[in-house]
Amino acid sequence: MADQTNGKSSLHPSPTVVDAAIQRAMQEAVVSHALAGRPVAIWRDGQVAWVQPDEVLRTFPRRTSS
């Protein structure tokens, strides 16, 4: 049975929570890719562009574990 918090089922988190989780997962995947020394493909100015690992790591500084 699902937990009930404020009358809402925990099986259906708010769109804000979902968006934040997707952003976090995307950042972790991109940083992991860069740490492995691989460039990352992005969409920039209407075309695919390759971002080198050093630029990725400047854009997404690594956080310490919490």
PDB file with SEQRES, HELIX, SHEET and CRYST1 records, atoms N, CA, C and O in Angstrom:
SEQRES   1 A   66  MET ALA ASP GLN THR ASN GLY LYS SER SER LEU HIS PRO          
SEQRES   2 A   66  SER PRO THR VAL VAL ASP ALA ALA ILE GLN ARG ALA MET          
SEQRES   3 A   66  GLN GLU ALA VAL VAL SER HIS ALA LEU ALA GLY ARG PRO          
SEQRES   4 A   66  VAL ALA ILE TRP ARG ASP GLY GLN VAL ALA TRP VAL GLN          
SEQRES   5 A   66  PRO ASP GLU VAL LEU ARG THR PHE PRO ARG ARG THR SER          
SEQRES   6 A   66  SER                                                          
HELIX    1 AA1 PRO A   15  LEU A   35  1                                  21    
HELIX    2 AA2 PRO A   53  THR A   59  1                                   7    
SHEET    1 AA1 2 GLN A   4  THR A   5  0                                        
SHEET    2 AA1 2 LYS A   8  SER A   9 -1                                        
SHEET    1 AA2 2 VAL A  40  ARG A  44  0                                        
SHEET    2 AA2 2 GLN A  47  VAL A  51 -1                                        
CRYST1    1.000    1.000    1.000  90.00  90.00  90.00 P 1           1          
ATOM      1  N   MET A   1       0.838  -1.175   0.000  1.00  0.00           N  
ATOM      2  CA  MET A   1       0.000   0.000   0.000  1.00  0.00           C  
ATOM      3  C   MET A   1       0.888   1.244   0.000  1.00  0.00           C  
ATOM      4  O   MET A   1       1.900   1.265   0.699  1.00  0.00           O  
ATOM      5  N   ALA A   2       0.549   2.244  -0.737  1.00  0.00           N  
ATOM      6  CA  ALA A   2       1.337   3.464  -0.859  1.00  0.00           C  
ATOM      7  C   ALA A   2       1.201   4.329   0.379  1.00  0.00           C  
ATOM      8  O   ALA A   2       0.142   4.392   1.002  1.00  0.00           O  
ATOM      9  N   ASP A   3       2.310   5.006   0.727  1.00  0.00           N  
ATOM     10  CA  ASP A   3       2.252   5.987   1.809  1.00  0.00           C  
ATOM     11  C   ASP A   3       1.389   7.152   1.379  1.00  0.00           C  
ATOM     12  O   ASP A   3       1.388   7.543   0.212  1.00  0.00           O  
ATOM     13  N   GLN A   4       0.658   7.700   2.324  1.00  0.00           N  
ATOM     14  CA  GLN A   4      -0.168   8.867   2.037  1.00  0.00           C  
ATOM     15  C   GLN A   4       0.429  10.059   2.770  1.00  0.00           C  
ATOM     16  O   GLN A   4       0.593  10.013   3.990  1.00  0.00           O  
ATOM     17  N   THR A   5       0.755  11.123   2.050  1.00  0.00           N  
ATOM     18  CA  THR A   5       1.266  12.350   2.644  1.00  0.00           C  
ATOM     19  C   THR A   5       0.427  13.491   2.120  1.00  0.00           C  
ATOM     20  O   THR A   5       0.369  13.730   0.914  1.00  0.00           O  
ATOM     21  N   ASN A   6      -0.214  14.185   3.014  1.00  0.00           N  
ATOM     22  CA  ASN A   6      -1.097  15.290   2.629  1.00  0.00           C  
ATOM     23  C   ASN A   6      -2.141  14.843   1.613  1.00  0.00           C  
ATOM     24  O   ASN A   6      -2.530  15.618   0.739  1.00  0.00           O  
ATOM     25  N   GLY A   7      -2.588  13.616   1.721  1.00  0.00           N  
ATOM     26  CA  GLY A   7      -3.623  13.128   0.829  1.00  0.00           C  
ATOM     27  C   GLY A   7      -3.130  12.725  -0.543  1.00  0.00           C  
ATOM     28  O   GLY A   7      -3.936  12.357  -1.397  1.00  0.00           O  
ATOM     29  N   LYS A   8      -1.800  12.783  -0.786  1.00  0.00           N  
ATOM     30  CA  LYS A   8      -1.258  12.417  -2.099  1.00  0.00           C  
ATOM     31  C   LYS A   8      -0.468  11.133  -1.980  1.00  0.00           C  
ATOM     32  O   LYS A   8       0.235  10.922  -0.992  1.00  0.00           O  
ATOM     33  N   SER A   9      -0.573  10.288  -2.959  1.00  0.00           N  
ATOM     34  CA  SER A   9       0.151   9.029  -2.966  1.00  0.00           C  
ATOM     35  C   SER A   9       1.618   9.268  -3.300  1.00  0.00           C  
ATOM     36  O   SER A   9       1.929  10.050  -4.199  1.00  0.00           O  
ATOM     37  N   SER A  10       2.526   8.599  -2.583  1.00  0.00           N  
ATOM     38  CA  SER A  10       3.947   8.731  -2.869  1.00  0.00           C  
ATOM     39  C   SER A  10       4.312   8.064  -4.194  1.00  0.00           C  
ATOM     40  O   SER A  10       5.423   8.237  -4.695  1.00  0.00           O  
ATOM     41  N   LEU A  11       3.378   7.306  -4.759  1.00  0.00           N  
ATOM     42  CA  LEU A  11       3.627   6.691  -6.059  1.00  0.00           C  
ATOM     43  C   LEU A  11       3.540   7.713  -7.186  1.00  0.00           C  
ATOM     44  O   LEU A  11       3.940   7.425  -8.315  1.00  0.00           O  
ATOM     45  N   HIS A  12       3.028   8.889  -6.896  1.00  0.00           N  
ATOM     46  CA  HIS A  12       2.867   9.940  -7.900  1.00  0.00           C  
ATOM     47  C   HIS A  12       3.484  11.235  -7.379  1.00  0.00           C  
ATOM     48  O   HIS A  12       2.764  12.121  -6.919  1.00  0.00           O  
ATOM     49  N   PRO A  13       4.831  11.353  -7.450  1.00  0.00           N  
ATOM     50  CA  PRO A  13       5.458  12.576  -6.955  1.00  0.00           C  
ATOM     51  C   PRO A  13       5.100  13.772  -7.825  1.00  0.00           C  
ATOM     52  O   PRO A  13       4.654  13.616  -8.962  1.00  0.00           O  
ATOM     53  N   SER A  14       5.295  14.941  -7.292  1.00  0.00           N  
ATOM     54  CA  SER A  14       4.964  16.162  -8.030  1.00  0.00           C  
ATOM     55  C   SER A  14       5.885  16.309  -9.244  1.00  0.00           C  
ATOM     56  O   SER A  14       7.000  15.789  -9.244  1.00  0.00           O  
ATOM     57  N   PRO A  15       5.425  17.007 -10.262  1.00  0.00           N  
ATOM     58  CA  PRO A  15       6.270  17.242 -11.440  1.00  0.00           C  
ATOM     59  C   PRO A  15       7.590  17.918 -11.082  1.00  0.00           C  
ATOM     60  O   PRO A  15       8.604  17.658 -11.731  1.00  0.00           O  
ATOM     61  N   THR A  16       7.602  18.770 -10.075  1.00  0.00           N  
ATOM     62  CA  THR A  16       8.831  19.441  -9.656  1.00  0.00           C  
ATOM     63  C   THR A  16       9.848  18.429  -9.147  1.00  0.00           C  
ATOM     64  O   THR A  16      11.036  18.533  -9.456  1.00  0.00           O  
ATOM     65  N   VAL A  17       9.397  17.462  -8.376  1.00  0.00           N  
ATOM     66  CA  VAL A  17      10.285  16.421  -7.850  1.00  0.00           C  
ATOM     67  C   VAL A  17      10.826  15.573  -8.994  1.00  0.00           C  
ATOM     68  O   VAL A  17      12.012  15.242  -9.016  1.00  0.00           O  
ATOM     69  N   VAL A  18       9.978  15.226  -9.929  1.00  0.00           N  
ATOM     70  CA  VAL A  18      10.390  14.427 -11.077  1.00  0.00           C  
ATOM     71  C   VAL A  18      11.413  15.195 -11.917  1.00  0.00           C  
ATOM     72  O   VAL A  18      12.436  14.634 -12.309  1.00  0.00           O  
ATOM     73  N   ASP A  19      11.145  16.465 -12.194  1.00  0.00           N  
ATOM     74  CA  ASP A  19      12.073  17.287 -12.980  1.00  0.00           C  
ATOM     75  C   ASP A  19      13.434  17.376 -12.303  1.00  0.00           C  
ATOM     76  O   ASP A  19      14.462  17.268 -12.971  1.00  0.00           O  
ATOM     77  N   ALA A  20      13.455  17.569 -10.998  1.00  0.00           N  
ATOM     78  CA  ALA A  20      14.716  17.660 -10.264  1.00  0.00           C  
ATOM     79  C   ALA A  20      15.484  16.348 -10.335  1.00  0.00           C  
ATOM     80  O   ALA A  20      16.705  16.358 -10.484  1.00  0.00           O  
ATOM     81  N   ALA A  21      14.790  15.226 -10.231  1.00  0.00           N  
ATOM     82  CA  ALA A  21      15.436  13.918 -10.304  1.00  0.00           C  
ATOM     83  C   ALA A  21      16.027  13.681 -11.695  1.00  0.00           C  
ATOM     84  O   ALA A  21      17.124  13.138 -11.818  1.00  0.00           O  
ATOM     85  N   ILE A  22      15.312  14.080 -12.727  1.00  0.00           N  
ATOM     86  CA  ILE A  22      15.812  13.925 -14.096  1.00  0.00           C  
ATOM     87  C   ILE A  22      17.054  14.795 -14.294  1.00  0.00           C  
ATOM     88  O   ILE A  22      18.040  14.339 -14.872  1.00  0.00           O  
ATOM     89  N   GLN A  23      17.017  16.039 -13.822  1.00  0.00           N  
ATOM     90  CA  GLN A  23      18.176  16.935 -13.935  1.00  0.00           C  
ATOM     91  C   GLN A  23      19.394  16.342 -13.235  1.00  0.00           C  
ATOM     92  O   GLN A  23      20.497  16.353 -13.780  1.00  0.00           O  
ATOM     93  N   ARG A  24      19.188  15.822 -12.019  1.00  0.00           N  
ATOM     94  CA  ARG A  24      20.280  15.228 -11.245  1.00  0.00           C  
ATOM     95  C   ARG A  24      20.860  14.019 -11.975  1.00  0.00           C  
ATOM     96  O   ARG A  24      22.079  13.871 -12.059  1.00  0.00           O  
ATOM     97  N   ALA A  25      20.001  13.162 -12.498  1.00  0.00           N  
ATOM     98  CA  ALA A  25      20.461  11.968 -13.207  1.00  0.00           C  
ATOM     99  C   ALA A  25      21.224  12.344 -14.480  1.00  0.00           C  
ATOM    100  O   ALA A  25      22.241  11.729 -14.797  1.00  0.00           O  
ATOM    101  N   MET A  26      20.735  13.349 -15.205  1.00  0.00           N  
ATOM    102  CA  MET A  26      21.417  13.803 -16.415  1.00  0.00           C  
ATOM    103  C   MET A  26      22.803  14.322 -16.071  1.00  0.00           C  
ATOM    104  O   MET A  26      23.784  13.977 -16.730  1.00  0.00           O  
ATOM    105  N   GLN A  27      22.882  15.155 -15.035  1.00  0.00           N  
ATOM    106  CA  GLN A  27      24.173  15.709 -14.655  1.00  0.00           C  
ATOM    107  C   GLN A  27      25.143  14.609 -14.235  1.00  0.00           C  
ATOM    108  O   GLN A  27      26.311  14.636 -14.624  1.00  0.00           O  
ATOM    109  N   GLU A  28      24.682  13.657 -13.458  1.00  0.00           N  
ATOM    110  CA  GLU A  28      25.541  12.554 -13.019  1.00  0.00           C  
ATOM    111  C   GLU A  28      26.042  11.740 -14.207  1.00  0.00           C  
ATOM    112  O   GLU A  28      27.206  11.343 -14.236  1.00  0.00           O  
ATOM    113  N   ALA A  29      25.181  11.491 -15.179  1.00  0.00           N  
ATOM    114  CA  ALA A  29      25.572  10.718 -16.361  1.00  0.00           C  
ATOM    115  C   ALA A  29      26.599  11.475 -17.199  1.00  0.00           C  
ATOM    116  O   ALA A  29      27.582  10.890 -17.653  1.00  0.00           O  
ATOM    117  N   VAL A  30      26.380  12.762 -17.403  1.00  0.00           N  
ATOM    118  CA  VAL A  30      27.301  13.573 -18.207  1.00  0.00           C  
ATOM    119  C   VAL A  30      28.658  13.681 -17.509  1.00  0.00           C  
ATOM    120  O   VAL A  30      29.694  13.534 -18.157  1.00  0.00           O  
ATOM    121  N   VAL A  31      28.666  13.932 -16.212  1.00  0.00           N  
ATOM    122  CA  VAL A  31      29.923  14.040 -15.467  1.00  0.00           C  
ATOM    123  C   VAL A  31      30.658  12.702 -15.473  1.00  0.00           C  
ATOM    124  O   VAL A  31      31.875  12.665 -15.657  1.00  0.00           O  
ATOM    125  N   SER A  32      29.941  11.624 -15.278  1.00  0.00           N  
ATOM    126  CA  SER A  32      30.559  10.297 -15.314  1.00  0.00           C  
ATOM    127  C   SER A  32      31.214  10.041 -16.665  1.00  0.00           C  
ATOM    128  O   SER A  32      32.323   9.512 -16.732  1.00  0.00           O  
ATOM    129  N   HIS A  33      30.539  10.409 -17.724  1.00  0.00           N  
ATOM    130  CA  HIS A  33      31.060  10.251 -19.084  1.00  0.00           C  
ATOM    131  C   HIS A  33      32.342  11.071 -19.245  1.00  0.00           C  
ATOM    132  O   HIS A  33      33.332  10.580 -19.788  1.00  0.00           O  
ATOM    133  N   ALA A  34      32.322  12.323 -18.773  1.00  0.00           N  
ATOM    134  CA  ALA A  34      33.490  13.197 -18.879  1.00  0.00           C  
ATOM    135  C   ALA A  34      34.650  12.682 -18.038  1.00  0.00           C  
ATOM    136  O   ALA A  34      35.799  12.738 -18.475  1.00  0.00           O  
ATOM    137  N   LEU A  35      34.368  12.181 -16.841  1.00  0.00           N  
ATOM    138  CA  LEU A  35      35.429  11.644 -15.988  1.00  0.00           C  
ATOM    139  C   LEU A  35      36.119  10.450 -16.638  1.00  0.00           C  
ATOM    140  O   LEU A  35      37.282  10.166 -16.350  1.00  0.00           O  
ATOM    141  N   ALA A  36      35.406   9.759 -17.506  1.00  0.00           N  
ATOM    142  CA  ALA A  36      35.995   8.632 -18.239  1.00  0.00           C  
ATOM    143  C   ALA A  36      36.805   9.122 -19.442  1.00  0.00           C  
ATOM    144  O   ALA A  36      37.382   8.323 -20.179  1.00  0.00           O  
ATOM    145  N   GLY A  37      36.841  10.459 -19.634  1.00  0.00           N  
ATOM    146  CA  GLY A  37      37.639  11.030 -20.712  1.00  0.00           C  
ATOM    147  C   GLY A  37      36.941  11.085 -22.055  1.00  0.00           C  
ATOM    148  O   GLY A  37      37.587  11.279 -23.085  1.00  0.00           O  
ATOM    149  N   ARG A  38      35.630  10.918 -22.054  1.00  0.00           N  
ATOM    150  CA  ARG A  38      34.890  10.910 -23.315  1.00  0.00           C  
ATOM    151  C   ARG A  38      34.157  12.230 -23.515  1.00  0.00           C  
ATOM    152  O   ARG A  38      33.580  12.764 -22.568  1.00  0.00           O  
ATOM    153  N   PRO A  39      34.173  12.763 -24.734  1.00  0.00           N  
ATOM    154  CA  PRO A  39      33.394  13.968 -25.007  1.00  0.00           C  
ATOM    155  C   PRO A  39      31.899  13.649 -24.961  1.00  0.00           C  
ATOM    156  O   PRO A  39      31.491  12.493 -25.070  1.00  0.00           O  
ATOM    157  N   VAL A  40      31.101  14.693 -24.798  1.00  0.00           N  
ATOM    158  CA  VAL A  40      29.656  14.539 -24.681  1.00  0.00           C  
ATOM    159  C   VAL A  40      28.984  15.280 -25.836  1.00  0.00           C  
ATOM    160  O   VAL A  40      29.306  16.437 -26.108  1.00  0.00           O  
ATOM    161  N   ALA A  41      28.061  14.618 -26.504  1.00  0.00           N  
ATOM    162  CA  ALA A  41      27.313  15.256 -27.587  1.00  0.00           C  
ATOM    163  C   ALA A  41      26.151  16.047 -27.001  1.00  0.00           C  
ATOM    164  O   ALA A  41      25.412  15.551 -26.151  1.00  0.00           O  
ATOM    165  N   ILE A  42      26.000  17.298 -27.472  1.00  0.00           N  
ATOM    166  CA  ILE A  42      24.889  18.149 -27.043  1.00  0.00           C  
ATOM    167  C   ILE A  42      24.271  18.798 -28.273  1.00  0.00           C  
ATOM    168  O   ILE A  42      24.825  18.710 -29.369  1.00  0.00           O  
ATOM    169  N   TRP A  43      23.148  19.438 -28.100  1.00  0.00           N  
ATOM    170  CA  TRP A  43      22.496  20.199 -29.159  1.00  0.00           C  
ATOM    171  C   TRP A  43      22.801  21.668 -28.897  1.00  0.00           C  
ATOM    172  O   TRP A  43      22.401  22.205 -27.864  1.00  0.00           O  
ATOM    173  N   ARG A  44      23.506  22.330 -29.819  1.00  0.00           N  
ATOM    174  CA  ARG A  44      23.899  23.733 -29.634  1.00  0.00           C  
ATOM    175  C   ARG A  44      23.701  24.473 -30.951  1.00  0.00           C  
ATOM    176  O   ARG A  44      24.200  24.045 -31.991  1.00  0.00           O  
ATOM    177  N   ASP A  45      22.981  25.571 -30.903  1.00  0.00           N  
ATOM    178  CA  ASP A  45      22.761  26.415 -32.082  1.00  0.00           C  
ATOM    179  C   ASP A  45      22.205  25.627 -33.276  1.00  0.00           C  
ATOM    180  O   ASP A  45      22.622  25.835 -34.415  1.00  0.00           O  
ATOM    181  N   GLY A  46      21.273  24.734 -33.003  1.00  0.00           N  
ATOM    182  CA  GLY A  46      20.604  24.004 -34.070  1.00  0.00           C  
ATOM    183  C   GLY A  46      21.378  22.848 -34.664  1.00  0.00           C  
ATOM    184  O   GLY A  46      20.996  22.316 -35.706  1.00  0.00           O  
ATOM    185  N   GLN A  47      22.470  22.449 -34.010  1.00  0.00           N  
ATOM    186  CA  GLN A  47      23.213  21.292 -34.520  1.00  0.00           C  
ATOM    187  C   GLN A  47      23.913  20.555 -33.379  1.00  0.00           C  
ATOM    188  O   GLN A  47      24.028  21.064 -32.264  1.00  0.00           O  
ATOM    189  N   VAL A  48      24.374  19.355 -33.687  1.00  0.00           N  
ATOM    190  CA  VAL A  48      25.083  18.563 -32.688  1.00  0.00           C  
ATOM    191  C   VAL A  48      26.483  19.140 -32.519  1.00  0.00           C  
ATOM    192  O   VAL A  48      27.158  19.467 -33.495  1.00  0.00           O  
ATOM    193  N   ALA A  49      26.906  19.259 -31.266  1.00  0.00           N  
ATOM    194  CA  ALA A  49      28.259  19.728 -30.958  1.00  0.00           C  
ATOM    195  C   ALA A  49      28.864  18.789 -29.923  1.00  0.00           C  
ATOM    196  O   ALA A  49      28.158  18.263 -29.062  1.00  0.00           O  
ATOM    197  N   TRP A  50      30.168  18.582 -30.012  1.00  0.00           N  
ATOM    198  CA  TRP A  50      30.864  17.743 -29.042  1.00  0.00           C  
ATOM    199  C   TRP A  50      31.524  18.623 -28.008  1.00  0.00           C  
ATOM    200  O   TRP A  50      32.277  19.535 -28.349  1.00  0.00           O  
ATOM    201  N   VAL A  51      31.244  18.354 -26.737  1.00  0.00           N  
ATOM    202  CA  VAL A  51      31.831  19.101 -25.634  1.00  0.00           C  
ATOM    203  C   VAL A  51      32.914  18.219 -25.022  1.00  0.00           C  
ATOM    204  O   VAL A  51      32.663  17.073 -24.647  1.00  0.00           O  
ATOM    205  N   GLN A  52      34.114  18.770 -24.929  1.00  0.00           N  
ATOM    206  CA  GLN A  52      35.241  18.015 -24.389  1.00  0.00           C  
ATOM    207  C   GLN A  52      35.107  17.856 -22.875  1.00  0.00           C  
ATOM    208  O   GLN A  52      34.477  18.684 -22.216  1.00  0.00           O  
ATOM    209  N   PRO A  53      35.696  16.800 -22.325  1.00  0.00           N  
ATOM    210  CA  PRO A  53      35.544  16.520 -20.893  1.00  0.00           C  
ATOM    211  C   PRO A  53      35.921  17.688 -19.985  1.00  0.00           C  
ATOM    212  O   PRO A  53      35.253  17.911 -18.976  1.00  0.00           O  
ATOM    213  N   ASP A  54      36.973  18.440 -20.315  1.00  0.00           N  
ATOM    214  CA  ASP A  54      37.373  19.551 -19.440  1.00  0.00           C  
ATOM    215  C   ASP A  54      36.281  20.627 -19.373  1.00  0.00           C  
ATOM    216  O   ASP A  54      36.063  21.221 -18.317  1.00  0.00           O  
ATOM    217  N   GLU A  55      35.601  20.878 -20.489  1.00  0.00           N  
ATOM    218  CA  GLU A  55      34.510  21.864 -20.484  1.00  0.00           C  
ATOM    219  C   GLU A  55      33.319  21.349 -19.675  1.00  0.00           C  
ATOM    220  O   GLU A  55      32.688  22.105 -18.937  1.00  0.00           O  
ATOM    221  N   VAL A  56      33.021  20.070 -19.819  1.00  0.00           N  
ATOM    222  CA  VAL A  56      31.921  19.472 -19.041  1.00  0.00           C  
ATOM    223  C   VAL A  56      32.207  19.617 -17.555  1.00  0.00           C  
ATOM    224  O   VAL A  56      31.325  19.999 -16.785  1.00  0.00           O  
ATOM    225  N   LEU A  57      33.431  19.314 -17.150  1.00  0.00           N  
ATOM    226  CA  LEU A  57      33.766  19.345 -15.724  1.00  0.00           C  
ATOM    227  C   LEU A  57      33.831  20.767 -15.183  1.00  0.00           C  
ATOM    228  O   LEU A  57      33.633  20.972 -13.985  1.00  0.00           O  
ATOM    229  N   ARG A  58      34.105  21.755 -16.034  1.00  0.00           N  
ATOM    230  CA  ARG A  58      34.021  23.155 -15.594  1.00  0.00           C  
ATOM    231  C   ARG A  58      32.558  23.575 -15.431  1.00  0.00           C  
ATOM    232  O   ARG A  58      32.216  24.348 -14.536  1.00  0.00           O  
ATOM    233  N   THR A  59      31.700  23.049 -16.318  1.00  0.00           N  
ATOM    234  CA  THR A  59      30.283  23.398 -16.285  1.00  0.00           C  
ATOM    235  C   THR A  59      29.567  22.754 -15.100  1.00  0.00           C  
ATOM    236  O   THR A  59      28.720  23.375 -14.459  1.00  0.00           O  
ATOM    237  N   PHE A  60      29.921  21.501 -14.819  1.00  0.00           N  
ATOM    238  CA  PHE A  60      29.299  20.749 -13.728  1.00  0.00           C  
ATOM    239  C   PHE A  60      30.375  20.366 -12.716  1.00  0.00           C  
ATOM    240  O   PHE A  60      30.893  19.250 -12.769  1.00  0.00           O  
ATOM    241  N   PRO A  61      30.721  21.261 -11.799  1.00  0.00           N  
ATOM    242  CA  PRO A  61      31.744  20.907 -10.807  1.00  0.00           C  
ATOM    243  C   PRO A  61      31.294  19.714  -9.975  1.00  0.00           C  
ATOM    244  O   PRO A  61      30.117  19.590  -9.638  1.00  0.00           O  
ATOM    245  N   ARG A  62      32.226  18.853  -9.652  1.00  0.00           N  
ATOM    246  CA  ARG A  62      31.892  17.662  -8.870  1.00  0.00           C  
ATOM    247  C   ARG A  62      31.547  18.048  -7.446  1.00  0.00           C  
ATOM    248  O   ARG A  62      32.173  18.920  -6.844  1.00  0.00           O  
ATOM    249  N   ARG A  63      30.534  17.375  -6.926  1.00  0.00           N  
ATOM    250  CA  ARG A  63      30.123  17.581  -5.542  1.00  0.00           C  
ATOM    251  C   ARG A  63      30.704  16.472  -4.691  1.00  0.00           C  
ATOM    252  O   ARG A  63      30.923  15.357  -5.165  1.00  0.00           O  
ATOM    253  N   THR A  64      30.948  16.783  -3.447  1.00  0.00           N  
ATOM    254  CA  THR A  64      31.403  15.742  -2.528  1.00  0.00           C  
ATOM    255  C   THR A  64      30.182  14.929  -2.095  1.00  0.00           C  
ATOM    256  O   THR A  64      29.053  15.419  -2.133  1.00  0.00           O  
ATOM    257  N   SER A  65      30.417  13.696  -1.689  1.00  0.00           N  
ATOM    258  CA  SER A  65      29.309  12.840  -1.250  1.00  0.00           C  
ATOM    259  C   SER A  65      28.672  13.420  -0.007  1.00  0.00           C  
ATOM    260  O   SER A  65      29.343  14.001   0.846  1.00  0.00           O  
ATOM    261  N   SER A  66      27.350  13.250   0.081  1.00  0.00           N  
ATOM    262  CA  SER A  66      26.647  13.784   1.267  1.00  0.00           C  
ATOM    263  C   SER A  66      26.158  12.676   2.135  1.00  0.00           C  
ATOM    264  O   SER A  66      25.547  12.928   3.173  1.00  0.00           O  
TER     265      SER A  66                                                      
END                                                                             
